[in-house]
Amino acid sequence: MCNHDHPLFQKKEKESKDERTVHDQEHLLWNRRSFIQALGLVGGGSMMLGSHTVSATKPSPLSVALAQSENDHILVIIRLEGGNDGLNTIVPVYDYASYANLRPTIRHQQSDLLNLNADFAIPNYMNALESVWGDGNMKVVHGVGYPQQNLSHFRSTDIWASTADTYEEPTGWWGRYFEDLYPDYLINPPEIPPAVQIGNVGNLIFDGNNNNYAFTVANLEQLQNVAENGTLHDVVNIPDCVYGDKLLFMRATANTTFLYAETIHDAYTAASNNADYGEGDLGQQLSAVARLIKGGLGTKVYMVSLGSFDTHANQPERHQELLQDLSNSIKAFYEDLAVSGMDDKVLGMTISEFGRRPYENGSDGTDHGAASPVMLFGAGLNGSGFVGEHPDINEWDANDNLIPTNDFRDVYNSVLTNWFCLDPSVINTILLNQSYEILDLGIECETLSTNDFSNVNRFSHVPVYKNNTVYLELNVPSAGRGTIVLYDLVGREIGTIANKLFFEGRHSIDIKEALGKRLSFGQYIYRISIGGQHYSKSLMIK
């Protein structure tokens, strides 16, 4: 039996202290990054172009086909922020002796486990999921991760969001999809928010190139304020003074950036909750999401979060509190949706940037690891069960981590293919043209896509910053006359960057040179009109 005087645990305790020092430094960097991102318009922002008439976007063949291929399915991503300990969530009772030997202090006693089958169990404080499992509404994908796990919270979070693990990709998997679906999003956004995100400021999942496609609020209170009142900030109870005038201006300006406030308000007030969510943080988030879904908002993807699962110390108490919130909230969420008959249209999926080490450290906790289960919920799963092989808990990689048996992008690919029924060529773009497996999650596409996007020539445009200037680089699939106009964030036209015939191929335009005028430092919006289509994006003049 292991004990804390053993040389292994003394060595690991020193490693744990060193890891926590790096860990704290990363949190400082991430907080700065989140703060900087929060200064801008974080999702849901659009602009009115002064007194200029803006024609509606003529949908591109690609965006029309994508819209037509959409079904009524919804995805709710539940981020277990901080790195969830999979071995104490889904306990491998088939090798309980090895599990207990690695975790002499923080292990679950066998008498405190609820068996899901002969091989795996959950702790008894997750008993709310026992009926979810029994009703056939839960799947567990074993050992999810990616090769050569990066043990940084923030880099690994970016990898799960962007799907790129060998380089830093600035866009997210859902951001790339929405960018194709809504190419003129900044100026002509859709009537409903493509995604709703509570918290997770700084997460890349819904980021396209220089734009975020989610209606994002920092916390539940902000969402409830918008949902109940249709605005973000109080603009009535303002002090009658110069300070009050300035406060009114700032609050009103902030409110106008939330384009979808009224839409969210209407959906939220059109429905009510029919389940007891308790007082847990996740429960309150999911209760708001349920009202928006039942109220007919029409948004396809939601992301909520629960944390922190970064349990380096005193794990048993903290982990129990978090997993109880998760279990109770999931049960209430699907009971609520079932009242309106929507429990089979909503797929819940947990993600976490990594798992934990197979052995405990010297602080009654676990350190950053690799493989961890992904849990799926919903009446559309066609029965409960386990997917894939569980990692061998006695076989570790060079960093003493469990070796993943399923790639997280296999899970994404399976959801996109069999839940959203997307065409393989579209999924290739979403997953950065890499091939991944389709797992048997118990979901099947009811309406097979008849669209073939493999031969679609996509118009692309991106600002490129080099040599102390900014270039606009275009890839034009077929020749046509086009115009490119630059606006400031107030909507005033700054000038025409180009008005000419663009031949097929690549073009690079020096924006400052093309305008022939001095530009102040700051953020701008450009709009391209070519071939009857419109595209808009932001750029920074430095």
N, C-alpha and C positions, 0 to 999 in steps of 0.2 A: 504494500500500500504506500502511495506517495505521501510525503509530508513536507512542511515548509522549511525544515532544516536540511533537506536534501540539496546537494550541490546544483541540481537542475533548477530548482526553484530559486536558489540564491542568485544564480546567473540570470535567470529570466526576470527576477525582480529588478536587477540593475538595468537590464535592457528596457524594462518597462518604464523606469524613471527617465532614461535617455529619450525614449519614444515620446513621453509626455512633454518633455521640453520642446522637441520639434513640433509636437502637436499644438502646444500653446502658441508658438510663433506663427504657425499656419493660420490659426484662428484670427490673429491680429491682421494678417494679410487679407484674409477673406472678408473680414468686417470692413476693411477699407474698400475692397472691391465692391461689396454690396452697397456701401454708402455712395460711392461714385455712381453706380448704376441707378440708384434710387433718386439721384438728382435730376435725371432725365425723365422723359415720358416713358413710364414702364407699362407698355401695353395699352390697348384701347384708345390710343391717341390718334387724332386725325386733324386736318387743318382746313380752314375756309380760306380760299385764295382771294382775299380782299373783295373787290367789286367785280373780279373777273368771273365770267361764266365758265364753269368746268363741265365739259360733256361727260356723260356717264360712260363707264368703260364698256366697250364692246368686248364681250368675253372671248378669250382666245379658244381655239378648238380644244386645247389641252384642258383649260379650266372648265369648259362646258362638259367635256367627257368625265372629268373628275367629279364634278357636281352630280352628274347623272348616275355615276356609279355608286354614290353614297347611299347607304341604307339608314335605318332608324336606330342603329346601335350606338351605344354610348360607352365610353371608357372612363373610369375613375381611377387615377393613379394615386396610390397611397404611399407616400415616401416615408420610410422608417429612417429618419435622419440620424446619422451618426454611426451606422454600422451595426446591424442587428445580430445578436448571437444566435445563430441558427440551431446549434446543438441543444440549447436550453429552451428553444421554441418548439421544434419538432424533434423529440428525443428518440435516439436510435435504440430502442429497447432490445433489438435483436442482438446487440453487443453491449448490454448494460454494464458488464464488468469493466470493459475497457473505458467506457464513458465515465464511470464512477472513479476509476483509478486516476484519470486525467483531471478530475474535478473533485477532490476530496471534500472541499468546503462548500462549493456553490452548486453541486449536483442536485437534481431533484431526487427525492426518495421514491422508490418504485411504488410505494403505497400512496403517493401523492400524484400519480399519473393517471390520465384517462386514455386508454388505448383506442386509437383510430383503426388499427388492425393489429395483427400479431407482431408486427415489426416496429411500428412507430406510435408514439403517444404525444399528448400535449399535457402540460401541467394542469392540475385540477382548477387553478384559478382562471383558466381559459375556457371554463365549462360552457360559456355562452356559445362557443363554436361547435359544441357537441351536437346540438340540434341542426346547425347549419350543415355539418358533415352528414348527419343522419338523413337529412332531406335531400342529399345529392347535390349540394350547392357549393362545393369546395374542392379545389384541386391544389396539390402541392407539387411544385417542380423542384426536384432535389438538386443540391450542389451547384447553384447558379453563380456564375462569375465570368472571368475572362482570363486569357493566358497572361502570366507574369503580372499578377495583381500589383497595382500601384497602391501603396498603403497610406497615401495622403487622402484625407477626407475630400479635399477640394478638387484635386486632379481626378480622383476616381469618380466623384460626382459628375464632373465634366465628361468623363468617358461614358458613363451610363446615359447622360443626356445627349451627347453628340454621336455616339456609337463608334468614335475613332479612338483607338487605344495606342497608336504608335506615333501620333502627331497631335497638335492642338488644333482642333477644328472649331471655328467660332459659331457654327450653327447647330441647332438641335434637330432631332429626328422629326418631331412634329412641326418645327419651324420650316423645314425644307418642304414638307407637304403643303402647308398653308401658303407658302410663297408661290408655289405653282398654281394653287387654286385661286389666290387673290393677288395678282401681279400689280394692281394699282391700289393696294390696300391703304396707303397713307392718305390718298385723296378720295377714293371711292371705296370705303370699307363695306363689308357685307352688313345686312340689317341686324344680325345677331353676332355676338362675340364668338369667334372660332373656338376659343378655349377660355376657361376660367381657372385662375390659379390663386390659391390662398397661401400667403407666405412664400417661402422659397425664392425670395428676391436674390437675383444673381444666378439662378439656375438657367441652363441653356436650352432646356427641352423645347420651348416654344420660340426660340430665337431664329430668325432668318438672318439675312445679311443686313445688318443695321436696323432691324425692326423686330419687335416682339409681338406675337400674334395672340397673346392671352390678355384678357382683362385681369390685371394683377392687383391685388391688394395685399398689404403687408401682414394683415391679421384679420381674424374673424370680425372684430369690432368694426373695422372699416367696411367689410362686406355687408354686415348687417345695417350699417348706417346708410350705405348706398341702396340696399335692397328695400329698406323700410321707408326711406325719405326721398330716394331718387337723387340724392346729392352726397358728396363726400364730407363737406365741411359746413358748419352752421354759418349762414350769412345774414341771419336776422339779429341775433343777440350780439351786436357789435358795439363797443364803446364809442360814444359820441365825441371823438377827438381826432387829431391828426393821425395818431397811432391806429385808431379804429378805421380810418379811411384806407390806410395802407394795408391793414389786416383784411379788410373787405375785398380789396383788389386782389390780394394774393390768394385768398380762399376762393373767390369767384373764378379766378383764372385756373386754379387747380381743379375745380369742379368741372369746368368746360372740357378739360382734357379727358374726362371719363365719358367718352362718347356713348357708352352703353348703359349709363346709369338708369335712365328711364326704362329701358328695355328690361333690365334686371329687376328694377322695382316692380314693374308690371307682372313679371313672372312670379316673383316672390310672394306678392300679395294675392295672387290668383290661387295659391295652394296653401295647405297647412300640413303640419306633421301629425302622423297617426301612430307614433311609437314613442316610447320613453327612451331618450338618448342619454339620460343621466347628466352629470356635470363634467364629464371628461372633455379634454381639449379636442380630441378627434371627433367625439360624438357631436359636439356643437358644430364643428365644420361640416360633418356629413349631414346633419339635420338641415343646414342651409342649402347644401347641394341638392338634397332630396326635394326641397320646396321648389328650387329652380327647375329641376327636371320635371316634376309633377305639374308645375305651372306653365310648362310648354316653352321654356326658353329656347330650346333647339340646339344648344351648344353640344358639340360632339365629344370634347375631352375636358375633364376636370382634373386638377391636381391639388391634393391636400397633403398635410404633413403631420407627423407625430414624432416627438423626440424630447430629449436626445437619448439615443441608444448607445452613446459612446461610454460604455460602462467599464472604465478602467478600474474603478473601485466601488465597493459596496453594491455589487451588481444585483444580488438577490432581491432586495427591496425595490430598487428602481426598475428593474426589468419586470417584476410582477405588476407594478403600477402601470407601466406602459402596455404590457400585453393584455391586461384586464381592460384597459381603455379600448385597445384595438378590437378585442373579442366582443365586448358589449356593444361597441359602436357598429361593427359589421352586422351583428344580429338585428339591431334596431333599424339600421339603414334598409336592409332588405325586407324586413317586416313592413316598414313604411312604404316602400315602393310596391310591395305586393298588393296593398290596398287599392292602388290605381292600376294594377295589372302591368306594371312596368319592370318587375323584378327580373324578367327574362330578357330585357333589352339593355340592361346595365351590367357591364363587366367590371368588377373591382380587381385591381392588381397591385400587390405590394412591390416596392423596389427599395433597395438599400445599397449604399455605395460599396459595401463589402461586409463580410462576416467577421467573426472573431477567431482568435487562436483556439486550437482544440483543448489546450490545457489552461488552467487558471493561473493568474499571476500571484504575487505575494500580497495583494491588496483586496482580496475577495472580489476580483474582477477578471476581465479578459482584455487582451490587447488586440490591436488591429489585425484582421486575418483576411481570408479570401472567400471561399465558397459559403453560400448561405441559401436557404430556400426562398423561392418566390411563391406567394400564396395568391390564388385566384378565387373569386367569389361570384356567385350569381346563379339564377335559375336556368340560364342558358347553357350551362356547362355539361348537361347530359350526364349527371352522376358524379359523385365524389371519387377521388382516387389520387394515386401518386404517379408522377411522371419522371421517367429516367432513373438512373442508378444513384444511390446515395454514396457520397465519397467514403472511402475507407478511412475510418477515424484513426487508424494506426499507421497510415501512409501519408507523409507530409512532403511538401516541397522544400527547397533549400532554405526558405525563411520560416520553416516550421508551421506552414499553413496547410489546411485541407486543400486537396487538388480538385478544382471544379470539374464536374461531369456534364454540365450543360452551360452553353454560352448564353448570356443574357440577351444577345441579339437573335438567338433562336426563338426566344419567347416573343420578342417584338415581331419577328417575321411571322410567327404563327398567329398572333393577334391581328396583324395587318391583313394577312391572307384569309383567315377563316372567320374573323369577327367583322372586319370592315370590308371584306371582299374586294380588296384592291388588286389591280392588275400587276403581274410580276414586274413589269418594266417600271411602274411607278414605285413599287417597293424597292427596286434596285436604287433609284434615286434617293429615296428616304434613307436607305441603309448604305449610302456611299458606294454603290456598285460592288458590294461584297456579297458573296453567297452564304446563306445560312440555312440551317435545317428547319423543317416544319415539324413541330412537336404535336403529339396527339393530346391536345388539351380538352378534348370532348366537345369542341365547337366546330361546326361546319358551316361554310358559306351557303346561304339559302338562295342567293341570286348571283350566279357566276357572271363575272364581268365579260362583256363581249367587246370591250375596247382593247385596242392594241396600240400602245404608246411607243413601241420599240423603234418605230421609224419617224417619230415626231422630232423635227428640228426645233430646238428650243432657242428662243431669243434670250440672250443673257446680257446682263449689265452689272458692273461692279466698280465702285470707286477704288482707285489704287493710289496709295500715298508713297511717293518717292521723290528724291532730289528737291525736298522742301516745297513741293507743290502737289496738287491732286489731279490725277488723270481719271477720265471716265473711259473704261474699256468695255467695248461692245462686241458681241458675237452675233452677226446678222445672218440668219439662215437663208434669206432670199432678198434680192434687191428691192428697194422701195424708198419713197421719199419720207423723211422723218424730221421731226422738230424736237429739240431738247431745250426746255425752259427752266431757269433757276429761280427759286423763290426763297424768301427768308421765312422764319417760323411764324411771323405775323401774317403771312400770306401775300406780301407785296412782291410783285415781279421784279427781279433784279436784272434780268436780261436773257437774251436768247443765246444759248451755247452753240446750237447748230440748227440750220434749216436747209437741208440739201438732200440729194439723192445718195443713199447709202448702198454701196454695192455689197454683194454677198461676201462674207468673211469677217475678219477681225479689224476693229478700229480702235484707236487710242486718241483721246482728245484731252489736251491740256486746258483745263477749265478756265484758269485765269487768263491765259493767252487768248482763248476763244472769245471771252467776254470783252477783253480789251479795257478792263477797268479794275481799279483797286477794290479788293474785297476785305471786309473786316473779319477778324478772327471769330469763328463761331460755327453753329450748325445751320445747315440749309437743306432745302428739299429740291430735288430735280424731278422733272416729269418728262418722260419720253413718249412721243406719239409716233407710231410707225406701223404701216400696214393695217390701219384701222384699229390697232390695239393701243392700250395705254399702260405704262409702267411707271411706278414712282418709288423713290427711295431717299433716305437722308444721307448727307455727307458732311464732313467736317472740313472747314477751311482753316488752315493753320498759318 
